């Protein structure tokens, strides 16, 4: 792989990438609260606008069939917002169309019906949102043993408009069918729960699924686990038989890491890593093929394949977006891969040991408190919370805009 372009316009970590349907534009969202629409022919900004969010933007997606005039976003503030773009290259307005009680990491836009999208939040809620409606539809609350499961990821089946998957702060990738969800829906509406059979009960307590996505035809699902490997599931098999392959070598510890399929027929698996590299594996053999430096800040989180061409856009903790394409170069040597894998695996082990010492409830409470302080400051700066109490200097230092760690 070779970097063919670096897109610089943001002043914060870039957490979200999405190509439009034709691949001519790329929308990026950042900790700087801006969304930038990039012209992928000129590799330059086409539109840049303030998202309207008051905390880190985690997702920015084009709405299909809108002639690229609508972009939906979600953020740490829990809001889902719709931006209306003009043909003159500006943003006419942004408005809130839904709000979660906690951070909202991912959106899944739908083509049937074409005006709808799904959102998943750390409040364990999945909403179905019609951008023409004033009120979102509460679709499902994800529970495990009557406890809410904070959600990091959601994706829709590419050919079945009724099927979608969610994942988050436990070891399951849950498959849902909207036809079987009723108004009093709960975890019993799950069609199946996917998890590697090798995990024992102790392991499961430490595993979060930070991202799960379908392949090009929906027959397979790939999921990346916190402080663990990446696993491939056959979506057409029963849950207990579905885990069919494993991909190792990267490190997924410090942020909410993405994973994706790559290639016209989803022949490859790609993932970012805490070591700042992008990893490529052959899907069938699980053999590592390539390691590519992807982030100067040290962590790669987002990987977005072009819809038609062999380009791959990646982003992470630095302020830029890199665009890669395959070239006729030698594959990464196995000795280099093994050395990097050994280093990554060692760091994963130390992370797991430290995680085991911290009670999950305490970590969740701490993160919620920091988010609340951060939101208050952002709203006060935006003039939306004039009556908010002043935070002391120590709180201001703690509430700086950072990537959301997996807790």
Secondary structure, DSSP 8 states (H G I E B T S, - for coil): -EEEEEEE--SS-EEEEEE-TTSSEEEEEETTSEEEEEETTTTEEEEEEE-S-SS-EEEEEE-TTSTT-EEEEEETTSEEEEEEE-TTSSEEEEEEEEE-SS-EEEEEE-SSSTTEEEEEETTSEEEEEETTSSS-EEEEE-EETTEE--EEEEEE-SS-TTEEEEEESSS-EEEEEGGG--TT--GGGEEEEE--TT--HHHHTT--EEEEEE-TTSSEEEEEETTS-EEEEETTS-GGG-EEEEE-S----SS---EEEESTT--EEEEE-TTSEEEEEETTT--EEEEEE--TTS-EEEEEE-SSSSEEEEEESSSEEEEEE--S-----HHHHHHHHHHHHHHHHHHHHHHHTS-HHHHHHHHHHHHHHHHHHHHHHHTS-TT-----HHHHHHT--------
